[in-house]
Amino acid sequence: VTFCEDCVLLTVMVRERLGLPGPVLSAAMTAKSKTATQFRLMEEDGHKDYRPGTGHYAIKTVKVSGVHELANAAKKVGFPAVVKVDHGSSAFGVKLVSNMQELKVTAKTLLTAYSDEGSHGGCGFSWGCNFLLQEYITGAEHDGGVGLFERG
């Protein structure tokens, strides 16, 4: 068990090596990537029993790995939009942008200033400095984390 977001993947790898019960590495890696999480949510859009599918809770999300992808991402998501570092912890690297100029400045900052783990240790940049552009949703934010696994 870890209570530090940056240590989740390491904790899962150690747990697997020791043969202890818990989540598998592939699930932890999906959860650690904001883009992978959103794309996984979008995969299920049908209703199950009494609840809507997870696609109901997903928002427009485009993964961006370079400035050459900004125009296409902005066209798909629109403005205002939220820029998020894909593997960053908590709200690190999150910025609201209102137009293409702000998006370009933010993207260049993220892609140069935070290019690897050495530039900001512990934030997950050893996985790369991709980021995502998401539609901006107004209202209150509600975060929740749940981990389910069988006890053996």
HUSULPE-V924949 format. One record per residue. N is the residue number from 1. SS is DSSP state (@ for helix, = for strand, . for the rest). PSI is psi in whole degrees, 0 to 359 (NA if undefined). Layout:
BEGIN
n=<N/N>
ss=<SS/SS>
psi=<PSI/PSI>
END
This chain:
BEGIN
n=<1/2/3/4/5/6/7/8/9/10/11/12/13/14/15/16/17/18/19/20/21/22/23/24/25/26/27/28/29/30/31/32/33/34/35/36/37/38/39/40/41/42/43/44/45/46/47/48/49/50/51/52/53/54/55/56/57/58/59/60/61/62/63/64/65/66/67/68/69/70/71/72/73/74/75/76/77/78/79/80/81/82/83/84/85/86/87/88/89/90/91/92/93/94/95/96/97/98/99/100/101/102/103/104/105/106/107/108/109/110/111/112/113/114/115/116/117/118/119/120/121/122/123/124/125/126/127/128/129/130/131/132/133/134/135/136/137/138/139/140/141/142/143/144/145/146/147/148/149/150/151/152>
ss=<././././@/@/@/@/@/@/@/@/@/@/@/@/@/@/././././././@/@/@/@/@/@/@/@/./@/@/@/@/@/@/@/@/@/@/././././=/././=/././@/@/@/@/./././=/=/=/=/././@/@/@/@/@/@/@/@/@/@/@/./././=/=/=/=/=/./././././././././=/=/=/././@/@/@/@/@/@/@/@/@/@/@/@/@/@/./././@/@/@/./././././@/@/@/./././=/=/=/=/=/././././././././././././././././.>
psi=<139/149/9/117/324/342/4/309/318/317/318/319/317/316/315/317/324/354/24/155/153/187/152/157/319/322/319/322/321/316/328/334/118/321/311/323/312/317/324/319/320/339/329/107/358/159/143/122/248/3/154/158/164/336/336/333/356/152/166/124/132/129/135/129/359/164/336/346/359/314/316/317/315/323/321/324/319/180/152/158/164/130/131/137/131/314/13/159/141/233/15/131/22/131/137/128/142/345/177/323/314/322/316/315/314/315/315/321/311/318/341/312/332/55/341/175/327/334/340/78/139/359/4/14/355/345/357/165/41/156/172/153/126/151/149/126/127/161/183/145/135/117/146/140/133/134/123/131/156/143/133/NA>
END
